[in-house]
Amino acid sequence: MQLPRGVWIRDRNLAAPLALSLVLGAPALAEDLRYPVDVAVGPGGEIYVADIEAAALLRWSGNGFTVVAQGEGLPRTPLFGIRHIVPTGDGSVLASDPATMALYRISASGEIEAIPDDSGFVTPWGIAVDSSGDILAVDRVTQRLRRVRPDSIEDVATIRAPRAILAEGDGSLHVLTDRNVLRMEGGDGEPLVQSPPFEFPHDFVRAPDGGFFVSDGYARCIWKISPEGRVSVHAGGDPFISPQGMALSAEGDLLVADAHARTVFRVSGGGRVLPLGQ
């Protein structure tokens, strides 16, 4: 079968052993995941995980993980360096892959399609989709925030050491850097955090009170940023080893992908930390 250029269908023979081991491994999550770097929640409450060592996008089934799409696990092939993921309203999931310098769209059936660009991405990292459907991505090497439309790509801003991006429903944008959370106004960023204690921040999400949660791999904690910019520890220490990607579940709990613990944790509003499924 001849496929359009830029479209891959995962090798089901390759993915099947991984899918089988993941399902049979439940609920022993440390055996399910290899190196989970991001977690995302779809519009229907679906939980997705990006596992960079497995070169795969996984979906939580309630008692284990199944494979949505899996790359070949070889350099310069799709999903080899899958990093950040964001579900869309049409059932697909967008993924950034700094290893292949590309963004991908993964369909519900597991097809992996490269999103056309102008070869301007070097290390696409944090990604988001705004209210108009445009894709926004930050590039850690070129330090640019870029907007990707079906017919054009534009540079929005230059930001030092960007890590992640949030596109709000009201059209506002926030960017997490290695030092602060920025509110973007045009091409400028306004720092929101007073005396930020970040050591190695990875990701951030909106908190229910209008502030933010920030994951910090070196500090082994989740910081809570109040709406006024004050910082406290929401959850930290064991069982966290290297908390990275985050999302809010449909129930309002914080989901945290911990790459070194090989686990996705669920953090309650009170800061209690348990593996997903417990």
N, C-alpha and C positions, 0 to 999 in steps of 0.2 A: 504493500500500500504506500503510495507516495503522499507525504504530508507536506503542507505548506511550509515554507522556510520559516524557521524560528519556532516550530511546534514540535514538542517531544511527547511521547506517551511512555509512561513508566514501564519498565520491563517487569511484567507480573511474575516471571520466574525468579527474578532477583528480589522483588519485594516480598514474595510469599513467605520465605523463611523468617524474615524480620517480623512480618505481621503475625505469624503463628506464634513466635516466641513472645511477642508482646501480649497477646491475648492469654496465652497459657501462663505467663508470668504474673498476672494480676492476682492479688493486689500488691505484690511485692514490687513497689515502684522503683526501687533502686536497681532492679533487674530489668525493668521495662525500658528505661531511658538510658541513653549512652552519654549525651552531653547536651541537655536541653538549654537553649539560650534565649528563647522567647516563648511567651504564651499569649494567646489572644482569644477573645470571645466574640462569636458571630452574632448577628441580629436576632437569631432564635435561641440564643444561650449556648450554642455549640462551643466547645473548648478545643482549641487547636494548639499544637506545640511544634516549634521548630527545633529539630535535633541536628546539630551541625555535624556530629561524628557519624550519624546514620545517613546524612545528606537527605533528610526526609522531612515531610510535613505529616504530622500525626494528628489523630482526633481521638479525644477521650470518649469511651463508650459507656462509662459508668462503672466498669470494673477492670479496665485496662485500656490500652491504646490500639488503634488500628491505623494502618498506613493509608493516607490519602494519596500521596505521591512520593516517590523516591528516585533520586538521581542515581547515576552510575557510581558515584563515590570516587571519581577520577578528576584530576586537575583539569580546569577549563571546561568542565561539563556542568549543566544546570544543577543548582542546589548544592554544589560542592561546598560552598561557604555560606549556606542559608543563615541569615542573621535576624532580621526583624520581619514580622508578618502582620498583616492587617486584613481581616475579612471584609468583603464588600456585600452590598445588598443583593447581588445576583447569585450568591452561593459560591463565588470564587474567592480565593485568598491571594493577596499580593505578597510578594516576598522580595526582600533585598538580598543581594549576594555579592559582597565585596570581593570575593575570590574570583568571580568571573566578570566583575565590573558591570553588573546588569541588574535590572529589575525583572521579575517574572510574575505572570498571572497563572495561578493553578486552578483549574476548573474542579467542580465537585466530582467529576469522574476521573480526576488524576492527570489530565493533560497539562503539560508545562509549556507555557508560551512566553518567549522573551518579549518584553515590552519595547517597541522601537525607541531608540534614542539617537542622539547626535554624537555618540562616542565621547560625550563630555563627562560621564561618570568614571571615577577612578576607584573609590571605595564607598558606594552607596550604603548608608547605614540605616538610621531611623527613617521610617516612612509613615505616611498618613494619607487619608482621603478627605478632602474638604466637602462642604455641603453642595458644591456644584459638580462634584465627581472628579475634580482634578486630583492627580497624584502629587504629593509633596514629598521630597526626599532630601536628606542632608548627606553631604559627602565629607567624610572625615579628613581626607587628604587635601582636597581642594578647598575645604572649609566653606562650601557654598550650600545655600538652600535653593533648591530647584523645583520648578513647577512643570509637571509633565501633562500635556493635553494630547488628545489624539492627533492633532495636526501641528503641534508646536511644543517647544521646550524653552523655558526662559529661566535665567538666574534671578532669584528674588532678593537675595542678600548674601553677604559674606559674613560668616560667624566663626569666631575662634573656637576650635575644638568642639564641634557639635556632636551630640550623642543621640538624641531622640527628639521627636516633634509631635505635638498635639494640635490637631485642627478642630477648633470648637464649632458648635452648631451655629453660633452667631457670626461666624466668619473670622474670628480672631485666631491668631496662631501663637503657640508657645514653643520654645526650643530649650531643651536641656543641654547645657555645656558641661565641661569638666569642672566648672566653678560655680554655676548659678543656673537659675531658671529665668529665661528671658521672655518678656512679652514683646512680640514683634509689632512694630508700628511702621508700615512702609518697609524700608530697608534697615531700620534701626531696631535694636533690642534694648528693652528696659529691664535691668536686674530687679528681681522681686524678692530675693531671699536676703535677710539681714544676717551678716556674719556666717556665711555658709560653711559648714564643717566637712564638706564632701571630701572623700579620699579617692574613690574611683567610681563615680556614678555611672550607671548603665541606662536606666530607663525611668520614666515617670508617668503617673496617671493622675487624673483629677480625684480628689477626695470628696466624700459626700458633702462636707461643709464648705466647699469651694476652694480649698487649698490643694495641696498636692502630696502624693507619696512619691518618694525617690528611692530607688534601690542602689545600694553601694556595696560592690563586691569586696573591696579591701576592708571596709569597716564592718562587714558582715551584718548589715542591718538594713532596715527600711526606715528612712527618715520621714517624719510628718512635717510638712510645711503648712503653717496656718495661713488663712487668708491675708493676715497682716505681715507675713513673711518671717515669722518666728519658727525656729526649728526645734524639734524634739525627736526622740527615738520612739517609733511606733512599735517595732519588734526588732530584736537583735540577739546576737550570739547563737548558741545552739538552738535548733538544728541547722541554721544557716551556715554555709561554707562560702559560697560565692553567689549571692542572689543577683539575678540579672533581669531578664524581661518580666514585665508585669501586665496585669489586666484586672478589671473588676468583673466578677462573676454576675450572673443574672440575679443571684441572691444578695448581691452587695458585698460579698467577701472579696478580699484581695488575693489574687492568684500570683504566685511568684515562681519563676523557673530558676532553679539553682543548678548551675552547670556541674559544679564539682560534687554536689550531693546526689546528682543524677535523679532529681526529684522535682515535681511541681508541688509547692506547698500552698495550702489555703490558710489565709490569715484572717481571723475574725475581727470585727470592729473593735474588740477589746485587746487585740494584739496576740491572741492565742494562735500558735502555729502548729498545724498538723499536715501530714501528707494528703494530697488530693485523694479522695475516696474514703478517708477516715473521719 
